[in-house]
Amino acid sequence: MRRVVAAETLDHLPAHDPAAIRSRRDLVRVHRMMGTRSIVRKGWQALVSPQRAREPLRILELGAGDGSLLLGVARSLAPRWPRVRLTLLDRQDIVSPATLEGYAALGWTAQVLATDVLDWADAHDEGTQGGAAQRWDLISTALFLHHFEAGALERLLAAVAARCDRFFAFEPDRAWLALTGSHLVGLLGANAVTREDAVLSVHAGFRDRELSGHWPRDAARWQLHEARAGLFSHCFSAWRMQEAR
């Protein structure tokens, strides 16, 4: 399938629209079906050594939504990753106090950064909106990169490479099996928004080494890994070769 990026309905609904609230609930079931939490956890653990994980870690999540997906990851990692400062970046501030309290109960410090990710990517000077001067040990994202056409995707990945030592992305696999699964999310009780967006997300997903091809051209400094994950997903990892994982 040729990659086609189209606007997804959920991205343009007001945060408190009933259809948007229902669709975000649907995504919890979709993530469960895709095994997202387990895949993200394993992806992070492959990038961060057990010794490094016991030290303070700065993690940035791009397109974090309501923060609930990573809370599940945090619950499984917290005993071995005790000191994490997590930044949840999203255009809308929809992370509930209960979710922030959930992170705090694990010993993680979580804060919300409400900004457009391309504004964050294009910010270069210290003090610019989005905290461009900051660096993170790990930047991660789930079902987010597929929203971007090639040019914007390369801008975003260039900013990621400049501001972290490790990067992990979990995306839709652009393949017939995943497309078939996307047409069946209605069986999970998903609403019309989720049913339509699921199909669009697969058409905009990735396969083979497409994300590697969009990574900055100085990739010799990085080790890249890209492959299908599970039945419906595609994952991409990158780490600086001089960095001890």
Secondary structure as UniProt FT lines:
FT   HELIX           9..12
FT   TURN            15..16
FT   HELIX           18..34
FT   HELIX           36..47
FT   HELIX           50..53
FT   STRAND          57..62
FT   TURN            65..66
FT   HELIX           68..77
FT   TURN            78..80
FT   STRAND          84..90
FT   HELIX           97..105
FT   TURN            106..107
FT   STRAND          109..114
FT   HELIX           117..122
FT   TURN            126..127
FT   TURN            129..133
FT   STRAND          138..142
FT   HELIX           145..147
FT   HELIX           150..163
FT   STRAND          166..173
FT   HELIX           176..182
FT   TURN            183..184
FT   HELIX           185..188
FT   HELIX           192..203
FT   TURN            208..209
FT   HELIX           210..214
FT   TURN            217..218
FT   HELIX           219..221
FT   STRAND          222..229
FT   TURN            230..232
FT   STRAND          233..240
FT   TURN            241..242
//
